[in-house]
Amino acid sequence: MATIVSIGSGKGGVGKSIIAANLSMLMAKRGKRVVLADLDVGGADAHILFGMLNPPRTLTDFIDRRVDRLDEVLQPISAHPFLQLLPGTGDTLTTANLPYAKKKRLIRHFTQLQADVIVVDIGAGTSYHALDFFLMADHYVTVATPDPTSVLDLYRFIKLAAIRRVLSAFLSRDAVSEALSERDFSSIDEVIQAVGETDPNAREVASRTLEGFQPHLIVNRVSGKSRVNVLHLKKLLQEYVGGDLKTLGEIPDDPAVTRAVRSFLPVVECEPTAPASLALTQAADALLAAMARCIETLAEPFPESEQATHSPIPS
C-alpha cells in the first residue's frame, strides 16, 4: 500500500504546487514509484509545471464516472520513468463544489493506486475539501512563506485541521461535534479538554485521534530579512500543536525556481545545484527519513511484558 503525503497551505501563492512537484521528482530519483496527485479541486495546475498543457484525462473523468478507476487517469511524466501525474480538475461549479459522496469515493480509491508514495497537492485554504484531503494522508506537510499573512493563515489552517480530525471521529450531529464546531481553541490540549467536558467517554477517542498529528513544515522563499517571521511561525505552531514542530527545510528565494517554471521542469531537474534545489533535496531526504522511521515503528513488536498493558493513549 502506498504512503500518502499531503501538502497543504493556509493561503494560495506560497509555492505549494512547485514544492509538491519537486519533492515528487526527488523521491522518484531515490527509486520510489511516485504519483503526484493534484487535488486542488477547481484550480489544478500541477500538469502545467511539467509542460502538460492539455492532459488527455483528468480527475474530472473519474469524478463524472467516465472512467471507473483512478489509475486510468494517471499520466506518465517524461522527466522520470518512476513519476506519474494525476491531473486535477478544471474550474467548473461541479468540481469546485464536489458533493460529499463523490469526495468520499475519491478518497477511497486513492488506497487502490499502485505506488510507493502518493504526493497529494491540496488546494489552499480551509474548506472542508482542503481539510479532508489533507487529513487523509499518512504524513502531513504544510507550506508557508515568511510573509505575516501566510504565517497567520497557516496557523489557522493547522488549528482547523486538528479540529476537523477530531470531528471525523464522531457523528456530524453528535454533541461533541456541535461543541467543537462552535468554538475556537488556542491548543490541541484545549480541544481534548473541551471534548472531555462535553462527553467524558469521548476524551479517549479524541486523544487517540489526535495522537501523531504533527504536521511537517516547509518555509518557502526565505531571505535574510525574513528570519524573524520564520521564528514567529515556528513558535505559534509549536504552541498550538505541542512538542517540537518538525521543520523539513527552508527554501531560499531563488530566481532559478522562476526559470524552471518557465522551462516546464522542476528546479531540481532543471538546475540541480541551485540554492533552492539543494534545500529541496535536503527537505525530501528529511521527509523520506521520517517516513522510514514511521514504517520501522509500526513494524516493531511490543515486548511480551507490555503486550497486555499497552495503550495508544499517552499517560
N, C-alpha and C positions, 0 to 999 in steps of 0.2 A: 504494500500500500504506500502511496506517495506521501511525503511530508509536505504539508501545506504551509506556506509562508505568506501572510497577508501584509500589504504595505499600504498604510493609510496616513492621512494628514487632516488637520483641522480646517485647512483652507486650501484653495487652489493656487497654482502659480509658485509652489515651493520646489518644483523639480522632482516630484514623486515618481512620475512615469519614467523619467530619464534614469533615476536611480534603480527602479524596478528592472528596466531593460538591461542596465549594466550589471546588476547583480545576477540576473539570469544568464547573461553571456559568460560571466566569470565562473559560475557554478558548472555550466556546460563545459568550459575549458578544464575544469577539475575532474571531468569524467562522469558527471551526473547527467542523467536524462531529464531535461528540464522543459516544463511547459510554462510559458508566460501567458497568463490569462488576464485579459483586460475586462474588468468588471466595473469600469467607470460607466455605469449604465446611463445611456443617453448622451455621453460626451467622450466616447472612446477615441484614443489617438495613438495607442502603442504601435499599431501597424505602420503608421507614418514614420516612426523612428527607424524602421527597418526598410523604408522605401517601398512598402506595400500599399500603394495609394488606393487601390480598389480590390480588396480581398474577394475571392470568388465566393466564399461563405463567411458568415459572421455569426455571432451569438444570436442574432435575430432569427436566423434559420432554425436554431434549436428552440428558442422561446416560442416561435409560431408553429412549431412541430413540422417544419418542412424536412427536418432530419430527426431521427429518433435518439441519437447518441451524441455526446459532446465530442467524441473523438472524430466524428465525421466533419467537424468544423475546423479541426486543427490544420494549420498551415506550416509547411517547412520553412525554416529560415536559412537562406543560402550562406550566411556568415558562419554557421556552425551546424554540423550534422546532428548534434545532440540537443539542439534547441528547436522547439516548436512554439508557434503562437496561436492562441485562441483569440481571434479578433473580436472586439466588443461590438456593441450595438450602435446603430445610427441614432440620431437625435430626433426621436418621434415621441408623441404623447404616450403611446402604448409602452414603449421600452423605458422611457424616463419614469413612468409611474407603474412599475412592474407589479402585477397582482400578487398577493401573498402566496397563493398556491403555485404559481409559476416560479416564484423565488425559491420556495422550498424544494421544488423539483430540480431546479438548477443546482442548489447546494448538495442535494442527494447524489446527483450524477457526477459531481466532482470526485467522489471517492472511487469511481469506476475508471478514471483515466489512468493509463499505463505510463507511469513516470516515476522517477526518484524524488523529484521536487516539483511542486507546483507553486509558482510565484504569482500571487494574485494582486493586481494593481487595482486598488479600491478607489472609488470616486471620492472626491474631497467633501468635507462637511460632516454633519451629524444626523443625516436622515436615517430612518430605520434600515433602508437598503445598505447604506455605507456601514453602519454599525454591525448589522447581521453578517455581511460578507467578511468584515474584518474579524469577527469573533469565530468564524467557522474554522479558523486556522489552528495549526499546532504551535506556530511561532508568530509573534506579532512584531512588526517593525513600524515605527512611526517616523515621520519626516517633518522637519520644521526648518525654517531659516532663523537667523538671529533677530529678524525684524520683530518688534514688540507685538504687533498684531498677530503674527504667526505663533509667537510664544503663547499668547493668551488663548488663541483658537485651538492649539494642540492640547493645552491644559483642559479646556472644555471637552474636547474630543475624548481624552482619556477618562475623565470623570463620567461622561455619559456611557462610554463603552463598558465601564465597570458596573454601572447600574443596570445596563441592558443585559449584561452577563448574568446578574442575579435574577433579573426578571424572567430570563429564559428558563429558570428552574421552577417557576411557579405558573399557575394558570393565569391567563390575562385578566380575569375578573377576581382573582384571589385578593384577599385583604392585604397581603404583603405587596403585591404588585401595585395596588392603588396607593399604598403608603409611600412606596419608593418613587412612583411616577410624579407625585406632587411635591417632592422635597428636593432641596439641594444639599450637597454634602461636601465637607472640606477634606475628607479622607475616607479610605476604604473601611477603616475601623468604624467610622460613623455609620456606614451603610450596614455593616453587620450588626451594630448595636440597634439600629432602627428596626431591622428585621426581628431581632430578639424581643424588642418591646411590643411589636405587633403580634408575633406568634413565637413563644419561646421554643417550640418544637422545630421551627424553621431556621433557627440560628445555625444549627449544624449544617443544614443544606446550603445555606448562603456561604458559610466558611469554606465548605468543600468546593463550591462553585468558583469562588474567587482564589482558591489556592493555585499558585503558579501563574497568576495573572501579573506578569512582569514584562510589559512591552519593552522592546529594544528601541533605542533612539539613534537616528542619524541626523546630524545637523548639517544642512547644505548651505553652500555659498558663504562660507565663513571667511572673514577677513580680519586683519589685525585689530580693527576698530570695533569689532562685534563681540569680543570676548566677554564683556560684562553681561550682555544679554544671554549668551550661551550658558554662563554660570547661573543666571537667574532662572532660566528654563529648567535646568537640571534640579535646582533647589525646589522649585514648585512641584515638579513631578515626583521627586523623592518624598516630599512631604505628603503627597496625596497617595501614591501607590504604596509607599512604605519600603524600607530596605534600600539597597543600593541599586539605582537605576542602571541598567545595562546599556552603556553607550557603545555602539558599534563603530562609530567613527565621525569625524568632522571633515566634510568635503570642502576644500577651498574654492573660493570664487575664481574660476579659471576660464579664460576665453577659449581654451581647447574644447570645452563642452559645447559651446555655440558652433564652433567649426564642425564638430562631429555631427550635431543635429542636421546641419546643412548638407552633410555628406551621407545622411541616412544610415549612420552606423553608430553603435555605442562608442563612447570616447575610449573605453578600454581596448577596443579593437582598432580604432582609427589612430589614436595617439597613446599607446600603452605606457609611455614614460612621462606623460604629462602629470603635473601635481594632482589633479583630480583623479586620474586613473590610478595612481599609486594609492591614494586614500581610499578609493572604492575597492581596490584589491584587498587592502587590509580589512575593510568592513566585511567583504564577502568571506574572507578566511575566518574572521571572528564569528560570523553567523554560522558557517559550516561547523566550526568547533563547538558552538552552543548546541547545534542540532545533534552532533555526535555524542556530547555529554548526556543529552536527554535520552537518546537511544540506549546508551550504556546504563543509565539509571533505571530505565524501565526493564532492562534485561537482568538486572541483579536480583537474585532471590533473597528473601528475608532470612536471616538466621533462624534456626529452629526455635530458639528461645523467644523470638519476637513474633513468630507467625500467629500465635494465638491472641496476642495482645495488640498487634499493630493497628493503628488507626490513622487515616489520612489527615485527620484534623490536628493541627499543632496544639499543644497544650498551652 
